Amino acid sequence: MTQATPSKFEYDVVEPVVYDGTWYRSRNEAKWAAFFDLVKWDVAYEEVRTGIWWPDFTFSGPSDRKIFAEVKPINLEAGWPDDSSKVIMQEKLILKMRDALQRGLCDEAILLPKTATNFRWEGHGVIGLRLFPEPREERSGFARDWEHLNLRILKDGSYEYDAKDAPPMARDMDWFEKRNAHSGRFSRAGTKEVKALWAQANARVLSLPVVPEAPTEVTPSPAP
């Protein structure tokens, strides 16, 4: 039997590390933890289980929207993921995420890649992809299920999660009035700023030694 060629996703080496007292199952997860520290978001690592999905991070966005985040070593720099997207489909991650959304366990489910980077629009710093609650029939390919996720900068210079403020194709005029009332409250971070934040996060984690098992003073989540 001919053996299938591994995807780019499967070539990635998982390196568990300890960052800021927490044992992370991969260095990439630790980098995102460092990124969250830099933008001052209060996130929890492997805190919630849905029964079929164990999100890597959970946190609250604007208006107390609950966000579930999954970290995967995919690359967004060249556009939509290629080989990695096949692995995501094989793992049925989309089904797990939509199950959590449909059951009301979270308000948004997002995918965090290898690095926060620019995606599609020049000048817009993108940190990941957000899953549509339902596939967009008017789109094709990867864009049928996902949309870009930006980083907001508030007037005081702090960072905020770019929450989905209303369902797709909303026609609720009350919502539109509220949105217009808040126009100018924030802007979206540019590519250079997001990449600078990521460079700082990477620097905090890059030289950490590999820790195959959680130290006795660190209580890891049980293996899935």
Beta strands, then each sheet from edge to edge (+ up, - down):
strand 1: 17-19
strand 2: 22-24
strand 3: 43-45
strand 4: 57-60
strand 5: 66-71
strand 6: 108-112
strand 7: 117-118
strand 8: 125-131
strand 9: 146-154
strand 10: 159-161
strand 11: 186-188
sheet 1: 1+ 2-
sheet 2: 3+ 4- 5+ 6+ 8- 7+
sheet 3: 3+ 4- 5+ 6+ 8- 9+ 10-
sheet 4: 3+ 4- 5+ 6+ 8- 9+ 11-
end
